[in-house]
Amino acid sequence: MNSFIEFVTASWDEVRHNVTWPKLTDLQSSTTLVLLGSLIFAAVVGLMDFIFENALSFIYQSF
């Protein structure tokens, strides 16, 4: 248990004193980029789903 407490204490000290945190503007631009990429990816997957669904529906109705 003592080694766990030492680990948590050392980790907290590392986070507080040695980590370089990004600025708010950097975080906002990264978040915007991830959101935009996710929306584009979702649109592409949705379009592919729509195309395959209609193509398979057309093929099944042909027989």
Contacts in CASP RR format, 6 or more apart in sequence:
PFRMAT RR
TARGET T0000
AUTHOR 0000-0000-0000
METHOD contacts of the structure
MODEL  1
MNSFIEFVTASWDEVRHNVTWPKLTDLQSSTTLVLLGSLIFAAVVGLMDF
IFENALSFIYQSF
22 30 0 8 1.000
END
